Amino acid sequence: MTRQTAPTPALTVPFIDLAVHDPALKAKLLEAADRVLSHGQFILGPEVKKFEEDFAAYTGTTYAVGIGNGTDSLTLTMKGLGIGPGDEVITAANSFLASASSVIFAGARPVLVDMLDDCTIDPVRVEAAVTPHTKAIIPVHLMGQPADMDAILAIAEKHGLYVIEDAAQAAGAKIGDRRVGSLGTAGSFSFHPLKTLNACGDAGMVTTNDRKLYEYLLLARTHGLKDRDDCVFWSPNSRLDALQAAFLGVKLPYLDQWNAARRAHAAFYQTCLADVVEVARETPGTFNVFYMFVIQTDRRDDLQRFLRERGIESAVHYPTPIHLKRAAKDLGYKRGDFPVTERWSDRILSIPATQWHSKDQCAYVADTVREFFSKES
Ligand SMILES: Cc1ncc(COP(=O)(O)O)c(C=O)c1O
């Protein structure tokens, strides 16, 4: 019996390649590093301040505060809004776990709700989950797709709730001409290396127009210290690192062009794959930055294997929804509680579609996906 082997790949396509290959960008990053090494202000200082100003201007908010990562930026924002023990915060079951774990770190209880077909939180279910204990809603602009902020803000106003946008996956995304991070009480960003605006390590940011929250965060990120000795409240150390701020300052001017490249890959995949798989779409009225390009099929695992054998890496974001993670046992949820999220988790596959991928690579991915379905059918 002859065993069938996968053909030698025509191309190899990594899911993501974080090394800096653009010589002009690399030169600017090295110049920024050199500047920081020369002035020696490694903690906060001019690099952090300048990037905060630039990012606030970019998102269209009055203030931005650099934080150590996107999880702490959510947690500290909640603490700054007075959210803590006994309070509930509503967020998405189908997010990265930090949308919920940050609520726990703030001392409150995450209340999860199911998603819409565009992978963002379902406002009808959000409203159904409001109780007298609810203090805030954390809509997640998942995969770069902005959540339905009009509906969420209306619910928040009706029930007197804060809205903290989890914009970790969506720097540069918009609703109309307004950028995410400027729509709620505060916006929380991650600049983890995988993100649309990515540091060379961990980094985060809170954007807000609320002066009181801004002033709280300036202290909260640095031990609650007002000056070297005056500790006003207990707080962790979670400052945006000066080197990362310098790198991010170099990268911010590229963000729109990088997002445009992701959108072009998304448009290409939408055109040539929609008849074989469900493809991610942009909800009308929004500007999706396609942090990940997600396709859906019942044959996800077989397709992923087929792609891998042909040199194409793909990933699942996320195979286990938050309510089914081991750590979530205490929250009391069970399989079946969020059917849309659970079905989504079983069927999704993120395929290569970053600004670093070439058109040829995406064409090879698309051809290979089509080949899988032509063989299987
Ligand atoms: C939706 C979402 N929220 C929060 C975070 C947390 O960000 P960080 O990894 O910077 O703590 C991430 C990123 O990993 C994320 O994707």
The ligand as a Gaussian input file, in Angstrom:
#p B3LYP/6-31G(d) Opt

LIG

0 1
 C       -8.649000      41.532000      23.870000
 C       -7.424000      41.645000      24.724000
 N       -7.520000      42.234000      25.932000
 C       -6.459000      42.378000      26.736000
 C       -5.218000      41.925000      26.356000
 C       -4.098000      42.013000      27.323000
 O       -3.013000      42.690000      26.854000
 P       -1.534000      42.332000      27.396000
 O       -1.145000      41.037000      26.785000
 O       -0.716000      43.485000      26.879000
 O       -1.608000      42.301000      28.864000
 C       -5.058000      41.341000      25.091000
 C       -3.752000      40.911000      24.572000
 O       -3.103000      39.998000      24.734000
 C       -6.192000      41.174000      24.257000
 O       -6.105000      40.588000      23.066000

